[in-house]
Amino acid sequence: MTQTVPTDMNTNWAIRNAVLPGREGRWFISMAAGLITDVRADADFDGTCERQAVWDAQGRLVSLGFVDPHVHLDKALTGDRSADAVDLNTAIRAVRQLKSNFTVEDVANRARRGLEMGLAHGTTTARTNCEVDRFIGQRAVQGIQTAARELAGQVDLQVIAFPQEGWFETAGSIEDGAGSHVTQAIEGGLRIVGGNVNARLWPSDPERQVDETFALAAKHGCDIDYHLDNWDSADAFTLPYVAQKTIAQGWQGRVAVSHIASLAYVNDAVAANTIDLIKQADLQVCVLPTRMRLTRVLELMEAGVNVSCGTDNMRDPFVRFGDADPLKALLLLAQITHQLHNAGLEKIWQTMTTNSARMLRLANHGLSAGCAADLVVFDARSAPEAILLQAAKLAVVKSGVQVSGPLQVAPSQFSPLLTSL
């Protein structure tokens, strides 16, 4: 059962004797007014904290809250509403039928459930794709925004105006022209322009879609988040053009690309040149291990590219399983990339904490003074152990307030105390 601390109660407290990801020793984390005020070695804790409650973690892992950079809340939990989809084409057609019947209330209810599931697993910030097109109009946007308002103060949500149906309308093809609906969503207040660029799926010119999405982003000062080159061959390879366009427009750090599977199918020389371009453009790369066949994840990491991991779809015609648990996505990513040693697992951990926070351009996400007190307590002694053992999330803290978890660690009212497990 979720246990909460009312936001009008004291949030001046601390955690001691904690293990932090990637750091040796035990640590003391002090919080006040929703922010981290101090992180120091636990040896410096003298047993007294004036006007501050202290909880003893007894060597358990305390991490930043997970930042899930790629989800699809609008169609989550609909897998039981349609027949099996055997490929990308049939999944798109199946979702078209489903979302034609979506109401604002339906989307809001399922989005709320999805956010609550993620929150229970330690996700305090997420970015969701939200389809806008002639089948759903702007109803999904309205539903997602309703769910976000209902969970304000527990989880933060960024929303992408996503053209699942393709950008242009091409007669005699599956491409159904969602570009005008994306424009409407951006003009209505969404701040992330989505794209679905796949030269093998759509007959239209992929570079033209890139040009139009960049123009829309420039007009409204928006970031861009693409589903890009999601195909198991070198035939869909618009990634170099996206990187070049990013540099030309000065949008470095503001463009995210998910999947980029075809990078794994070009030859090594082309891949090396492209990764160099990605680095120059500061493209934010998101990988989705539910896909199984991934891009050149380790080469991107070794080149210094910021690589994030997302949970992706959840129980819909595209992905029929999932419960919004970042730990499961991290374990799957570690298995696929053979990063099951401690150093590799620590890097994998960053893909849904510091790296994904950078992708979402969160200004105050970190384990240092002045950052938001968004934390998760795990029943584990390290980040690698948490991934390998799929550790329980004992407590989830948002802005210094406990919002989920079976163990109460945050004070419900002001009174100096020392509690432990």
C-alpha positions in Angstrom: 0.0 0.0 0.0 1.3 3.5 -0.8 2.2 5.5 2.2 2.4 9.3 1.8 3.5 12.3 3.8 1.2 15.3 3.3 3.1 18.1 1.5 2.2 20.6 4.2 4.1 18.6 6.8 7.8 18.7 7.6 10.2 17.7 4.9 13.4 18.6 6.9 15.0 15.2 7.4 18.0 13.0 6.5 19.1 9.5 5.6 22.3 8.2 7.1 24.4 5.1 6.6 23.4 4.8 3.0 25.2 3.3 0.0 25.2 5.4 -3.1 25.6 4.2 -6.7 29.1 4.3 -7.9 30.6 5.7 -4.6 32.6 3.9 -2.0 31.6 4.0 1.7 28.5 5.1 3.5 26.8 8.4 3.1 24.6 11.0 4.8 22.0 12.8 2.8 20.2 15.8 4.3 17.0 17.3 2.9 14.9 20.4 3.5 12.1 22.2 1.6 12.1 19.5 -1.1 15.8 19.8 -1.9 19.0 17.9 -1.0 20.9 20.2 1.3 24.0 18.1 1.9 25.6 14.9 0.9 28.7 13.9 2.9 30.5 10.9 4.3 28.5 9.2 7.0 31.6 9.2 9.2 31.0 13.0 9.6 27.6 12.3 11.2 28.0 12.9 14.9 24.6 11.5 15.9 22.9 14.9 16.3 20.9 16.9 13.8 19.3 20.0 15.1 15.6 20.1 14.2 16.0 17.2 11.8 14.7 13.7 11.7 17.2 11.0 10.7 16.5 7.6 9.2 19.2 4.9 9.3 19.5 3.0 6.0 21.8 0.4 7.6 23.9 0.1 4.4 21.1 -0.1 1.9 21.2 1.5 -1.5 19.8 5.0 -1.9 19.6 6.2 -5.4 18.2 9.1 -7.4 14.7 8.4 -8.5 14.4 6.7 -11.9 13.8 8.9 -14.9 12.0 6.8 -17.5 12.7 8.6 -20.8 10.5 6.6 -23.2 7.0 5.3 -22.4 3.7 5.1 -24.2 1.1 5.8 -21.6 -1.7 6.7 -24.1 -2.0 3.1 -25.3 -0.8 1.3 -22.2 -2.8 -1.6 -20.8 -4.8 -2.2 -24.0 -3.2 -5.5 -25.1 -6.3 -7.4 -24.2 -8.5 -5.3 -26.6 -7.2 -6.5 -29.9 -6.0 -9.6 -31.8 -2.3 -10.5 -31.9 -0.1 -8.2 -34.0 2.6 -10.1 -35.8 4.7 -7.2 -37.0 5.1 -3.4 -36.9 2.6 -2.9 -39.7 -0.2 -4.9 -38.1 0.5 -3.4 -34.7 0.0 0.1 -36.2 -3.3 -1.0 -37.8 -4.4 -2.7 -34.5 -3.8 0.5 -32.5 -5.6 2.6 -35.1 -8.8 0.6 -34.4 -8.3 0.8 -30.6 -7.6 4.5 -30.4 -10.5 5.5 -32.6 -12.6 4.4 -29.6 -10.4 6.0 -26.9 -12.1 8.6 -24.7 -10.3 11.2 -22.6 -11.4 9.4 -19.5 -10.2 6.0 -20.8 -6.7 7.5 -21.6 -6.6 9.3 -18.3 -7.4 6.2 -16.3 -4.9 4.0 -18.0 -2.2 6.7 -17.9 -2.7 7.1 -14.2 -2.4 3.4 -13.7 0.8 3.3 -15.7 2.3 6.2 -13.8 1.3 4.7 -10.5 3.0 1.4 -11.5 6.1 3.2 -12.4 6.1 5.2 -9.2 5.8 2.1 -7.1 9.0 0.9 -9.0 10.9 4.1 -8.3 10.1 6.3 -11.3 9.7 9.9 -10.2 10.0 11.5 -13.7 8.9 10.1 -17.1 8.6 11.2 -20.7 5.7 9.8 -22.6 4.9 9.6 -26.3 1.3 10.7 -27.0 -0.2 9.9 -30.3 -2.0 12.7 -32.2 -3.7 12.0 -35.5 -7.0 11.7 -37.3 -7.9 8.6 -35.3 -7.5 10.0 -31.8 -7.3 13.8 -32.4 -6.1 15.5 -29.3 -8.1 13.3 -26.9 -5.0 11.3 -25.8 -3.2 14.6 -25.0 -6.1 15.7 -22.8 -6.2 12.3 -21.0 -2.5 12.3 -20.4 -2.6 15.8 -19.0 -5.4 14.9 -16.7 -3.4 12.0 -15.3 -0.4 14.2 -14.9 -2.4 16.7 -12.9 -3.8 14.0 -10.7 -0.3 12.8 -9.8 1.4 16.2 -9.6 3.8 16.2 -6.7 4.4 12.4 -7.0 5.7 12.1 -10.5 6.7 14.6 -13.1 5.7 14.0 -16.7 6.9 15.3 -20.1 4.7 14.8 -23.1 5.8 14.3 -26.7 3.4 15.1 -29.6 4.0 11.8 -31.4 3.0 11.0 -35.1 2.7 7.2 -34.8 0.9 7.3 -38.2 3.7 9.0 -40.1 4.2 12.7 -40.9 2.7 12.9 -44.4 -0.4 11.4 -46.0 0.6 9.1 -48.9 -2.2 7.6 -50.9 -2.2 3.8 -51.2 0.1 3.3 -48.2 0.0 3.0 -44.5 1.3 6.5 -44.0 -1.6 8.6 -42.7 -0.4 12.1 -42.2 -0.2 13.1 -38.5 2.1 16.1 -39.0 -0.7 18.7 -38.9 -2.0 17.1 -35.6 1.5 17.4 -34.1 1.5 21.1 -35.1 -1.9 21.5 -33.4 -0.6 19.9 -30.2 2.5 22.1 -30.1 0.4 25.2 -30.7 -1.8 23.9 -27.9 1.1 23.9 -25.4 3.1 20.7 -25.7 6.8 21.4 -25.8 8.3 18.3 -27.4 8.0 17.7 -31.2 7.9 14.0 -31.9 8.9 12.2 -35.1 8.6 8.7 -36.5 11.2 8.5 -39.2 11.6 5.2 -40.9 12.5 5.0 -44.6 11.4 1.4 -44.8 7.9 1.9 -43.2 6.8 5.2 -44.9 7.1 5.9 -48.6 7.6 9.6 -48.1 11.0 11.4 -48.0 12.4 10.9 -44.4 14.7 13.9 -44.7 11.6 16.1 -45.5 10.0 14.9 -42.3 13.2 15.8 -40.4 13.2 19.3 -42.0 9.6 19.9 -41.1 10.0 18.8 -37.4 13.0 21.0 -37.0 11.2 23.9 -38.5 8.3 23.4 -36.1 10.6 23.0 -33.1 12.5 26.2 -34.0 9.3 28.2 -34.4 8.1 27.3 -30.9 11.4 26.7 -29.1 10.7 23.0 -28.6 12.9 20.0 -28.1 12.6 17.0 -30.5 12.3 13.3 -29.7 12.3 10.9 -32.6 11.6 7.2 -33.1 14.3 6.8 -35.7 15.5 4.1 -38.0 13.7 1.4 -36.2 14.5 -1.3 -38.8 16.7 -4.3 -38.8 18.7 -3.4 -42.0 20.8 -0.5 -43.3 17.9 0.6 -45.6 16.4 3.0 -43.0 19.4 5.2 -42.1 18.4 8.8 -41.6 20.5 9.2 -38.4 23.5 11.0 -40.1 21.1 13.6 -41.6 19.4 14.1 -38.1 22.8 14.7 -36.6 23.9 17.1 -39.3 20.6 19.0 -39.1 21.0 19.3 -35.3 24.4 20.9 -35.7 23.2 23.2 -38.4 20.2 24.5 -36.4 22.2 24.7 -33.2 19.9 22.3 -31.4 22.7 20.3 -29.7 21.5 18.5 -26.6 17.9 19.1 -27.5 17.3 16.2 -29.9 16.7 12.6 -28.7 16.7 9.6 -31.0 15.2 6.3 -29.9 15.9 2.8 -31.3 18.4 3.7 -34.2 18.6 0.0 -34.8 19.9 0.3 -38.4 23.2 1.7 -37.0 24.0 -1.9 -36.1 23.6 -2.9 -39.7 25.8 -0.4 -41.5 29.5 -1.3 -41.9 32.0 -0.4 -39.2 33.5 2.6 -41.0 30.1 4.2 -41.6 29.1 3.5 -38.0 32.3 5.1 -36.6 31.7 8.2 -38.7 28.1 8.4 -37.6 28.9 8.0 -34.0 31.3 10.8 -34.3 28.5 12.9 -35.8 26.2 11.9 -32.9 28.8 13.1 -30.4 29.3 16.4 -32.2 25.5 17.0 -32.3 25.1 15.9 -28.7 22.2 13.7 -29.7 20.6 12.0 -26.8 20.2 8.2 -27.6 17.5 6.1 -26.0 17.6 2.3 -26.3 14.6 0.1 -25.6 15.7 -3.4 -24.6 12.1 -4.8 -25.0 13.1 -4.6 -28.7 15.8 -7.2 -28.1 17.8 -6.4 -31.2 19.6 -3.2 -30.2 21.8 -0.6 -31.8 25.6 -0.3 -31.1 25.0 0.5 -27.4 28.6 -0.2 -26.1 30.3 1.7 -28.9 28.0 4.7 -28.3 28.8 4.6 -24.6 32.6 4.2 -25.2 32.5 7.2 -27.5 31.0 9.3 -24.7 27.5 9.6 -26.2 24.8 10.0 -23.6 22.8 6.7 -23.7 19.5 6.3 -21.8 17.2 3.3 -21.4 13.4 3.3 -21.3 10.7 0.8 -20.5 8.8 1.6 -23.8 5.4 0.2 -24.4 3.4 -1.6 -21.7 0.8 -4.3 -22.5 -0.4 -3.0 -25.8 -0.3 -4.5 -29.4 3.3 -3.4 -29.8 4.6 -5.0 -26.6 2.3 -7.4 -24.8 4.2 -7.5 -21.5 5.6 -5.0 -19.0 4.8 -3.3 -15.6 6.8 0.0 -15.9 9.7 -1.4 -13.8 13.0 0.2 -14.7 14.9 -2.6 -12.9 13.6 -5.2 -15.3 14.6 -3.0 -18.3 18.0 -2.5 -16.8 18.6 -6.2 -16.3 17.4 -7.0 -19.8 19.8 -4.3 -21.2 22.6 -5.7 -19.1 21.9 -9.2 -20.4 21.7 -8.2 -24.1 24.9 -6.1 -23.9 26.7 -8.7 -21.7 27.4 -6.0 -19.0 26.9 -8.3 -16.0 30.1 -7.3 -14.2 29.9 -4.6 -11.6 31.5 -1.8 -13.6 29.2 -2.5 -16.5 26.2 -2.7 -14.2 27.1 0.7 -12.7 27.1 2.2 -16.2 23.8 0.5 -17.0 22.3 2.1 -13.8 23.1 5.5 -15.1 21.0 5.0 -18.2 17.8 5.5 -16.2 19.1 8.0 -13.6 21.8 10.6 -14.5 21.9 9.9 -18.3 18.1 9.9 -18.7 17.8 13.1 -16.6 20.3 14.7 -19.0 18.2 13.6 -22.0 15.1 15.2 -20.4 17.2 18.3 -19.6 16.3 18.2 -15.9 18.2 21.0 -14.3 18.2 19.8 -10.7 18.5 16.0 -10.8 21.5 14.7 -8.9 22.9 13.5 -5.6 24.3 16.9 -4.5 23.2 19.9 -2.6 20.6 22.0 -4.4 19.1 19.1 -6.4 15.6 17.9 -6.0 15.2 15.3 -3.2 13.9 12.6 -5.5 15.2 9.3 -4.0 14.6 5.6 -3.9 15.6 3.2 -1.1 16.3 -0.3 -2.3 16.7 -3.5 -0.4 20.2 -4.0 -1.8 23.8 -3.2 -0.9 24.8 -1.7 -4.3 23.4 -0.8 -7.7 24.7 -4.0 -9.4 23.0 -6.1 -6.6 19.8 -4.2 -7.1 19.7 -5.0 -10.8 20.8 -8.6 -10.5 18.5 -9.5 -7.6 15.7 -7.2 -8.8 15.6 -5.6 -5.3 12.5 -4.4 -3.6 11.9 -0.7 -3.6 11.4 0.1 0.1 10.6 3.7 -0.2 10.1 6.3 -3.0 10.7 10.0 -2.1 9.6 12.9 -4.3 10.8 16.4 -3.4 11.5 15.2 0.1 8.1 13.6 0.6 7.6 9.9 0.7 5.1 9.0 -2.0 5.3 5.2 -2.3 6.8 2.1 -0.7 6.0 -0.4 2.1 8.5 1.0 4.5 7.9 4.5 6.1 11.3 6.3 6.1 10.2 9.9 6.0 8.8 11.7 9.0 5.0 12.4 8.9 5.4 15.3 11.3 8.3 17.2 12.9 10.0 15.5 15.8 13.7 14.6 15.9 14.0 10.8 15.8 16.3 8.1 14.8 14.6 5.1 13.2 15.9 2.0 11.4 14.8 -1.1 9.7 
